[in-house]
């Protein structure tokens, strides 16, 4: 089935292909394939494709480029709304049909949005980044990061659908993979925590779902929130209590249920995002957080302890820092900025632009900044702004685009652009595929620097990006002095 869906995805994405043209001639000459009702006379191949299309339609939506081909009320195009669609009714006699009509140049026409939609919808729309060069709209499959349909993820999605009806699913065992295990055993943390992560990856933790399957418990549900299935994923990520802990944490993170695979695939994914380096043991903190959430769940069930999510997070962080101190790991960069930055100036005749973003998850708002310094470490220019953003990842990409606009404006030829967001840098450098949420931004960056062969993008640790971080943080809080590039504030100077 997952492969069939892949074929359906190809049908949507290659309208010019010969086989698609043939099917179009027979089954949907004047409409789009998603809107064709199922018919008994269809060939076996077409009926199977329709099955695939119907599965896809749950999660397919538009990624806005210029908004030319997307209908405001009919189409799915807002990634952070539950159905991806506008639910405010179309005003009587309205002349607005296409998303393009809601856009002024490269920004949303907020005054117009406010007259047409609810406050929540306006907020969600403002989080959609717009392209500077009006690239075309594209269809994306929401659960995957880059918007392409992925058979493996599709398979998880199918399984997830299935599991809602029948509790058992043994598919997860397959995910065992050498890299996960070696990564778990090299974690800098307590053995019991490594053990727990290993068990969670294998789905052998005594969750109610697992106990009920082995008939050790009468209920498979979550006793805390009443959800039907208390799986390991529910305990760690999706129980409202756990979500609150993640939001309170320094990760400001809350995983989306849609498209979520399993604990093992999550661990593998975040493992590559949060690689431990010398200054910041993020992965280890992640493991402590998972463990802390599990402990809090047990305390609630067995001891009826009802600590608040913030309290649980503080306890996790305290345990983690104490452990790190015992291990003589420097935590300077975690709690307060260290002053031993080893930022390296660019070579003579080059400029270096450090970019960073500070993101508020609750406000879906970010401060973004780019600081330009020459080979003597002197600040020669800089730019900062407050922007809407749907995630920290998007905000980091927006900061990089802001920095890249300076390159184009001044026609600088030799520039090194640095960011502490490895994922964003990898995307710009083509080492990983673009995420759908940042697609238009990365495409703008590429076109801004298209004629500059001596502009490079590289990853730098947070420690060496503190100057841009300071500007981004103060910008988010609205306290960055307007003349900061000329009259450098003492706190900023101190970081240089
Ligand atoms: Zn729950």
Boltz pocket constraint, residues with backbone or C-beta under 6 A from the ligand:
constraints:
  - pocket:
      binder: B
      contacts: [[A, 222], [A, 223], [A, 224], [A, 225], [A, 226], [A, 227], [A, 234], [A, 238], [A, 239], [A, 240]]
      max_distance: 6.0
